[in-house]
Amino acid sequence: MGDGSTFDVYDTAVGRLGGLICWENYVPLARHALYSWGLEVLATPTWDRGEPWLSTLRHVAKEGRVRDGNWMWADTTGGRTSSGCW
């Protein structure tokens, strides 16, 4: 409990998918646990919106070199980010 061992990452057609909800996205050790499981696509469902949330997602996408399925994806080869749902 609390060590990240209960987080799961799933193999999908778009990459290794994992997720956090709402305020869990602000917990660096929770994100690190998912990264250590080989996360490639992070699902971040939340009611939050606006520039503060988009800034958070840009940071998370760059930090973990992941694509975020809520608002943001990062092209890890070129370092670009783009907003929008996909």
C-alpha positions in Angstrom: 0.0 0.0 0.0 1.3 3.4 -1.0 4.4 1.9 -2.8 2.9 1.9 -6.3 2.7 -1.9 -6.5 -1.1 -1.7 -7.0 -0.9 0.4 -10.1 -1.3 -1.3 -13.4 -0.2 -0.5 -17.0 -2.0 -2.3 -19.8 -0.7 -3.2 -23.3 -3.0 -1.6 -25.9 -2.8 -0.9 -29.7 -1.8 2.7 -28.9 0.9 1.8 -26.3 1.2 0.9 -22.6 -1.8 2.6 -21.0 -2.2 3.6 -17.4 -4.2 6.3 -15.5 -4.7 8.5 -12.6 -7.8 10.4 -11.7 -8.3 14.0 -10.6 -5.9 15.2 -7.9 -3.8 11.9 -8.2 -2.2 13.6 -11.2 -0.5 16.0 -8.9 1.3 13.3 -7.0 4.8 12.8 -8.4 5.4 9.4 -6.8 2.2 8.0 -8.3 3.3 9.2 -11.7 6.8 7.7 -11.1 5.3 4.4 -10.2 3.4 4.3 -13.6 6.5 5.4 -15.5 8.5 2.5 -13.8 5.9 0.1 -15.2 6.6 1.3 -18.7 3.8 3.8 -19.1 3.5 5.3 -22.6 -0.1 6.7 -22.6 -1.5 8.4 -19.5 -5.3 8.7 -19.1 -6.1 11.7 -16.8 -9.8 12.0 -16.3 -10.8 15.0 -14.3 -13.4 17.8 -14.2 -10.5 20.4 -14.1 -9.9 22.6 -17.1 -8.2 25.8 -18.1 -4.7 26.9 -18.4 -3.5 25.7 -15.0 -4.6 22.2 -15.8 -3.1 22.4 -19.4 0.2 23.5 -17.9 0.1 20.5 -15.5 -0.5 18.1 -18.4 2.3 19.7 -20.5 4.6 19.2 -17.5 3.5 15.6 -17.0 3.8 14.7 -20.7 7.4 16.1 -20.8 8.3 14.6 -17.4 7.3 11.1 -18.3 7.8 11.3 -22.0 4.2 10.0 -22.4 1.1 10.9 -24.3 -1.8 12.1 -22.3 -5.3 11.1 -23.4 -7.2 13.9 -21.7 -5.9 17.1 -23.2 -2.3 16.7 -24.2 0.1 14.5 -26.1 3.9 14.9 -26.5 5.9 13.9 -29.5 8.9 12.5 -27.7 11.0 12.5 -30.8 10.7 16.2 -31.4 9.7 17.5 -28.0 6.5 19.1 -29.3 3.2 19.2 -27.4 -0.3 19.7 -28.8 -3.5 20.4 -26.9 -6.8 18.6 -27.7 -8.5 15.4 -27.0 -7.7 12.3 -29.1 
